[in-house]
């Protein structure tokens, strides 16, 4: 289990999670707070969505950097 967490939770992932959470909460505060849509209106759901998007985005960036360094 430790190897799995060590491999799949790097500094890039933590930065992505934090950035995704911050942007999701800002989006909820500015646009979604009084919306009729369930994803925009619920701060918990929009936060989970932001965390997932941030994790996946910086995971793709990390793999691109590794692949680029490997090709050099």
N, CA, C and O atoms as CSV, one atom per row, in Angstrom:
chain,resi,resn,atom,element,x,y,z
A,1,UNK,N,N,0.818,-1.193,0.000
A,1,UNK,CA,C,0.000,0.000,0.000
A,1,UNK,C,C,0.865,1.260,0.000
A,1,UNK,O,O,0.533,2.248,-0.655
A,2,UNK,N,N,1.980,1.219,0.743
A,2,UNK,CA,C,2.859,2.382,0.783
A,2,UNK,C,C,3.455,2.693,-0.577
A,2,UNK,O,O,3.582,3.861,-0.946
A,3,UNK,N,N,3.824,1.663,-1.329
A,3,UNK,CA,C,4.390,1.887,-2.661
A,3,UNK,C,C,3.365,2.528,-3.583
A,3,UNK,O,O,3.696,3.398,-4.389
A,4,UNK,N,N,2.124,2.092,-3.457
A,4,UNK,CA,C,1.048,2.646,-4.277
A,4,UNK,C,C,0.860,4.139,-3.984
A,4,UNK,O,O,0.749,4.950,-4.904
A,5,UNK,N,N,0.826,4.489,-2.707
A,5,UNK,CA,C,0.652,5.894,-2.333
A,5,UNK,C,C,1.881,6.708,-2.725
A,5,UNK,O,O,1.758,7.835,-3.204
A,6,UNK,N,N,3.053,6.140,-2.523
A,6,UNK,CA,C,4.288,6.839,-2.864
A,6,UNK,C,C,4.383,7.105,-4.370
A,6,UNK,O,O,4.875,8.151,-4.794
A,7,UNK,N,N,3.914,6.159,-5.160
A,7,UNK,CA,C,3.974,6.299,-6.614
A,7,UNK,C,C,2.893,7.246,-7.139
A,7,UNK,O,O,3.141,8.003,-8.077
A,8,UNK,N,N,1.707,7.212,-6.546
A,8,UNK,CA,C,0.573,7.944,-7.087
A,8,UNK,C,C,0.230,9.230,-6.350
A,8,UNK,O,O,-0.801,9.837,-6.639
A,9,UNK,N,N,1.049,9.659,-5.418
A,9,UNK,CA,C,0.803,10.909,-4.715
A,9,UNK,C,C,2.126,11.647,-4.559
A,9,UNK,O,O,2.738,11.639,-3.490
A,10,UNK,N,N,2.552,12.283,-5.639
A,10,UNK,CA,C,3.808,13.020,-5.636
A,10,UNK,C,C,3.525,14.497,-5.391
A,10,UNK,O,O,2.381,14.900,-5.182
A,11,UNK,N,N,4.576,15.286,-5.420
A,11,UNK,CA,C,4.432,16.726,-5.219
A,11,UNK,C,C,3.552,17.350,-6.296
A,11,UNK,O,O,2.764,18.250,-6.007
A,12,UNK,N,N,3.683,16.878,-7.539
A,12,UNK,CA,C,2.839,17.390,-8.622
A,12,UNK,C,C,1.360,17.126,-8.328
A,12,UNK,O,O,0.514,17.991,-8.554
A,13,UNK,N,N,1.060,15.953,-7.834
A,13,UNK,CA,C,-0.327,15.616,-7.536
A,13,UNK,C,C,-0.889,16.474,-6.402
A,13,UNK,O,O,-2.030,16.931,-6.467
A,14,UNK,N,N,-0.093,16.684,-5.384
A,14,UNK,CA,C,-0.547,17.501,-4.260
A,14,UNK,C,C,-0.785,18.939,-4.702
A,14,UNK,O,O,-1.769,19.556,-4.297
A,15,UNK,N,N,0.104,19.476,-5.526
A,15,UNK,CA,C,-0.086,20.825,-6.059
A,15,UNK,C,C,-1.347,20.887,-6.909
A,15,UNK,O,O,-2.109,21.850,-6.819
A,16,UNK,N,N,-1.573,19.873,-7.729
A,16,UNK,CA,C,-2.777,19.823,-8.554
A,16,UNK,C,C,-4.048,19.754,-7.731
A,16,UNK,O,O,-5.039,20.406,-8.057
A,17,UNK,N,N,-4.024,18.967,-6.666
A,17,UNK,CA,C,-5.186,18.855,-5.787
A,17,UNK,C,C,-5.490,20.196,-5.129
A,17,UNK,O,O,-6.645,20.620,-5.080
A,18,UNK,N,N,-4.465,20.857,-4.629
A,18,UNK,CA,C,-4.671,22.142,-3.956
A,18,UNK,C,C,-5.161,23.199,-4.942
A,18,UNK,O,O,-6.092,23.944,-4.637
A,19,UNK,N,N,-4.541,23.270,-6.121
A,19,UNK,CA,C,-4.978,24.246,-7.121
A,19,UNK,C,C,-6.400,23.970,-7.584
A,19,UNK,O,O,-7.197,24.899,-7.720
A,20,UNK,N,N,-6.727,22.718,-7.825
A,20,UNK,CA,C,-8.075,22.364,-8.241
A,20,UNK,C,C,-9.106,22.720,-7.190
A,20,UNK,O,O,-10.186,23.212,-7.520
A,21,UNK,N,N,-8.786,22.478,-5.929
A,21,UNK,CA,C,-9.696,22.812,-4.839
A,21,UNK,C,C,-9.901,24.319,-4.731
A,21,UNK,O,O,-11.028,24.785,-4.565
A,22,UNK,N,N,-8.819,25.076,-4.825
A,22,UNK,CA,C,-8.929,26.537,-4.737
A,22,UNK,C,C,-9.768,27.091,-5.881
A,22,UNK,O,O,-10.659,27.910,-5.656
A,23,UNK,N,N,-9.490,26.648,-7.112
A,23,UNK,CA,C,-10.253,27.148,-8.255
A,23,UNK,C,C,-11.716,26.714,-8.190
A,23,UNK,O,O,-12.602,27.462,-8.603
A,24,UNK,N,N,-11.972,25.531,-7.683
A,24,UNK,CA,C,-13.357,25.061,-7.572
A,24,UNK,C,C,-14.140,25.884,-6.560
A,24,UNK,O,O,-15.293,26.241,-6.802
A,25,UNK,N,N,-13.519,26.183,-5.437
A,25,UNK,CA,C,-14.210,26.991,-4.429
A,25,UNK,C,C,-14.409,28.419,-4.918
A,25,UNK,O,O,-15.458,29.015,-4.674
A,26,UNK,N,N,-13.411,28.974,-5.606
A,26,UNK,CA,C,-13.591,30.312,-6.182
A,26,UNK,C,C,-14.702,30.322,-7.217
A,26,UNK,O,O,-15.498,31.260,-7.265
A,27,UNK,N,N,-14.762,29.295,-8.038
A,27,UNK,CA,C,-15.822,29.205,-9.038
A,27,UNK,C,C,-17.184,29.094,-8.367
A,27,UNK,O,O,-18.142,29.741,-8.791
A,28,UNK,N,N,-17.272,28.286,-7.334
A,28,UNK,CA,C,-18.533,28.150,-6.606
A,28,UNK,C,C,-18.945,29.483,-5.987
A,28,UNK,O,O,-20.118,29.852,-6.026
A,29,UNK,N,N,-17.983,30.203,-5.419
A,29,UNK,CA,C,-18.284,31.461,-4.760
A,29,UNK,C,C,-18.755,32.516,-5.751
A,29,UNK,O,O,-19.689,33.266,-5.470
A,30,UNK,N,N,-18.098,32.572,-6.927
A,30,UNK,CA,C,-18.434,33.609,-7.906
A,30,UNK,C,C,-19.651,33.259,-8.752
A,30,UNK,O,O,-20.488,34.129,-8.991
A,31,UNK,N,N,-19.779,32.031,-9.209
A,31,UNK,CA,C,-20.804,31.684,-10.196
A,31,UNK,C,C,-21.861,30.709,-9.707
A,31,UNK,O,O,-23.034,30.858,-10.049
A,32,UNK,N,N,-21.481,29.728,-8.927
A,32,UNK,CA,C,-22.383,28.625,-8.660
A,32,UNK,C,C,-23.155,28.676,-7.365
A,32,UNK,O,O,-24.016,27.828,-7.131
A,33,UNK,N,N,-22.877,29.630,-6.532
A,33,UNK,CA,C,-23.473,29.659,-5.205
A,33,UNK,C,C,-25.007,29.706,-5.254
A,33,UNK,O,O,-25.671,29.049,-4.452
A,34,UNK,N,N,-25.553,30.457,-6.164
A,34,UNK,CA,C,-27.005,30.615,-6.245
A,34,UNK,C,C,-27.565,29.994,-7.513
A,34,UNK,O,O,-28.619,30.408,-7.995
A,35,UNK,N,N,-26.872,29.012,-8.051
A,35,UNK,CA,C,-27.296,28.360,-9.288
A,35,UNK,C,C,-28.336,27.281,-8.999
A,35,UNK,O,O,-28.457,26.800,-7.872
A,36,UNK,N,N,-29.078,26.914,-10.030
A,36,UNK,CA,C,-30.074,25.849,-9.907
A,36,UNK,C,C,-29.483,24.471,-10.194
A,36,UNK,O,O,-30.119,23.464,-9.886
A,37,UNK,N,N,-28.297,24.398,-10.768
A,37,UNK,CA,C,-27.676,23.130,-11.110
A,37,UNK,C,C,-27.026,22.507,-9.884
A,37,UNK,O,O,-26.394,23.206,-9.091
A,38,UNK,N,N,-27.178,21.204,-9.726
A,38,UNK,CA,C,-26.715,20.515,-8.527
A,38,UNK,C,C,-25.191,20.550,-8.391
A,38,UNK,O,O,-24.683,20.681,-7.277
A,39,UNK,N,N,-24.456,20.438,-9.490
A,39,UNK,CA,C,-22.995,20.440,-9.402
A,39,UNK,C,C,-22.478,21.819,-9.035
A,39,UNK,O,O,-21.544,21.937,-8.241
A,40,UNK,N,N,-23.063,22.857,-9.596
A,40,UNK,CA,C,-22.618,24.217,-9.288
A,40,UNK,C,C,-23.058,24.659,-7.894
A,40,UNK,O,O,-22.322,25.375,-7.216
A,41,UNK,N,N,-24.211,24.254,-7.470
A,41,UNK,CA,C,-24.789,24.726,-6.225
A,41,UNK,C,C,-24.158,24.078,-4.989
A,41,UNK,O,O,-24.074,24.715,-3.939
A,42,UNK,N,N,-23.723,22.845,-5.095
A,42,UNK,CA,C,-23.204,22.099,-3.951
A,42,UNK,C,C,-21.689,22.274,-3.867
A,42,UNK,O,O,-20.964,21.851,-4.768
A,43,UNK,N,N,-21.210,22.890,-2.796
A,43,UNK,CA,C,-19.785,23.167,-2.652
A,43,UNK,C,C,-18.968,21.882,-2.505
A,43,UNK,O,O,-17.812,21.841,-2.926
A,44,UNK,N,N,-19.540,20.846,-1.924
A,44,UNK,CA,C,-18.810,19.586,-1.751
A,44,UNK,C,C,-18.592,18.917,-3.101
A,44,UNK,O,O,-17.489,18.457,-3.394
A,45,UNK,N,N,-19.631,18.860,-3.921
A,45,UNK,CA,C,-19.493,18.222,-5.229
A,45,UNK,C,C,-18.535,18.991,-6.137
A,45,UNK,O,O,-17.718,18.379,-6.824
A,46,UNK,N,N,-18.621,20.303,-6.150
A,46,UNK,CA,C,-17.721,21.085,-6.999
A,46,UNK,C,C,-16.283,20.984,-6.490
A,46,UNK,O,O,-15.343,21.051,-7.282
A,47,UNK,N,N,-16.102,20.823,-5.172
A,47,UNK,CA,C,-14.757,20.647,-4.622
A,47,UNK,C,C,-14.166,19.301,-5.031
A,47,UNK,O,O,-12.994,19.222,-5.400
A,48,UNK,N,N,-14.966,18.253,-4.967
A,48,UNK,CA,C,-14.500,16.932,-5.402
A,48,UNK,C,C,-14.146,16.956,-6.880
A,48,UNK,O,O,-13.134,16.388,-7.292
A,49,UNK,N,N,-14.976,17.610,-7.672
A,49,UNK,CA,C,-14.704,17.730,-9.100
A,49,UNK,C,C,-13.394,18.496,-9.341
A,49,UNK,O,O,-12.592,18.098,-10.186
A,50,UNK,N,N,-13.181,19.580,-8.609
A,50,UNK,CA,C,-11.947,20.353,-8.742
A,50,UNK,C,C,-10.721,19.562,-8.343
A,50,UNK,O,O,-9.679,19.654,-8.992
A,51,UNK,N,N,-10.839,18.777,-7.271
A,51,UNK,CA,C,-9.720,17.934,-6.830
A,51,UNK,C,C,-9.371,16.911,-7.904
A,51,UNK,O,O,-8.196,16.708,-8.212
A,52,UNK,N,N,-10.378,16.269,-8.469
A,52,UNK,CA,C,-10.132,15.270,-9.518
A,52,UNK,C,C,-9.511,15.887,-10.755
A,52,UNK,O,O,-8.570,15.332,-11.322
A,53,UNK,N,N,-10.026,17.024,-11.177
A,53,UNK,CA,C,-9.484,17.686,-12.369
A,53,UNK,C,C,-8.047,18.135,-12.124
A,53,UNK,O,O,-7.194,17.977,-12.998
A,54,UNK,N,N,-7.770,18.689,-10.953
A,54,UNK,CA,C,-6.409,19.115,-10.629
A,54,UNK,C,C,-5.441,17.947,-10.575
A,54,UNK,O,O,-4.320,18.046,-11.074
A,55,UNK,N,N,-5.863,16.836,-9.970
A,55,UNK,CA,C,-5.009,15.649,-9.883
A,55,UNK,C,C,-4.698,15.101,-11.274
A,55,UNK,O,O,-3.543,14.820,-11.595
A,56,UNK,N,N,-5.725,14.955,-12.086
A,56,UNK,CA,C,-5.534,14.380,-13.418
A,56,UNK,C,C,-4.698,15.296,-14.300
A,56,UNK,O,O,-3.846,14.824,-15.053
A,57,UNK,N,N,-4.934,16.595,-14.212
A,57,UNK,CA,C,-4.186,17.538,-15.048
A,57,UNK,C,C,-2.698,17.506,-14.725
A,57,UNK,O,O,-1.871,17.397,-15.631
A,58,UNK,N,N,-2.354,17.596,-13.467
A,58,UNK,CA,C,-0.928,17.599,-13.141
A,58,UNK,C,C,-0.319,16.208,-13.242
A,58,UNK,O,O,0.901,16.093,-13.353
A,59,UNK,N,N,-1.117,15.152,-13.207
A,59,UNK,CA,C,-0.608,13.817,-13.497
A,59,UNK,C,C,-0.176,13.733,-14.960
A,59,UNK,O,O,0.864,13.154,-15.273
A,60,UNK,N,N,-0.970,14.308,-15.841
A,60,UNK,CA,C,-0.596,14.341,-17.264
A,60,UNK,C,C,0.666,15.173,-17.476
A,60,UNK,O,O,1.521,14.806,-18.283
A,61,UNK,N,N,0.789,16.283,-16.762
A,61,UNK,CA,C,1.983,17.117,-16.872
A,61,UNK,C,C,3.200,16.348,-16.371
A,61,UNK,O,O,4.259,16.396,-16.997
A,62,UNK,N,N,3.064,15.644,-15.256
A,62,UNK,CA,C,4.183,14.880,-14.706
A,62,UNK,C,C,4.631,13.789,-15.681
A,62,UNK,O,O,5.830,13.598,-15.882
A,63,UNK,N,N,3.695,13.083,-16.277
A,63,UNK,CA,C,4.063,12.037,-17.228
A,63,UNK,C,C,4.700,12.625,-18.483
A,63,UNK,O,O,5.597,12.008,-19.058
A,64,UNK,N,N,4.264,13.786,-18.914
A,64,UNK,CA,C,4.881,14.429,-20.072
A,64,UNK,C,C,6.313,14.847,-19.763
A,64,UNK,O,O,7.194,14.707,-20.611
A,65,UNK,N,N,6.553,15.353,-18.567
A,65,UNK,CA,C,7.910,15.738,-18.171
A,65,UNK,C,C,8.815,14.512,-18.093
A,65,UNK,O,O,9.953,14.550,-18.562
A,66,UNK,N,N,8.312,13.420,-17.498
A,66,UNK,CA,C,9.105,12.186,-17.420
A,66,UNK,C,C,9.430,11.650,-18.806
A,66,UNK,O,O,10.557,11.230,-19.068
A,67,UNK,N,N,8.436,11.665,-19.694
A,67,UNK,CA,C,8.641,11.153,-21.048
A,67,UNK,C,C,9.639,12.026,-21.799
A,67,UNK,O,O,10.469,11.514,-22.550
A,68,UNK,N,N,9.566,13.330,-21.604
A,68,UNK,CA,C,10.479,14.246,-22.267
A,68,UNK,C,C,11.909,14.046,-21.754
A,68,UNK,O,O,12.853,14.066,-22.544
A,69,UNK,N,N,12.076,13.855,-20.457
A,69,UNK,CA,C,13.406,13.610,-19.893
A,69,UNK,C,C,13.967,12.265,-20.322
A,69,UNK,O,O,15.178,12.117,-20.487
A,70,UNK,N,N,13.091,11.286,-20.502
A,70,UNK,CA,C,13.528,9.961,-20.924
A,70,UNK,C,C,14.021,9.974,-22.367
A,70,UNK,O,O,14.951,9.247,-22.716
A,71,UNK,N,N,13.399,10.797,-23.202
A,71,UNK,CA,C,13.786,10.879,-24.609
A,71,UNK,C,C,15.072,11.649,-24.822
A,71,UNK,O,O,15.702,11.506,-25.870
A,72,UNK,N,N,15.471,12.445,-23.878
A,72,UNK,CA,C,16.699,13.229,-24.034
A,72,UNK,C,C,17.876,12.403,-23.788
A,72,UNK,O,O,19.002,12.892,-23.873
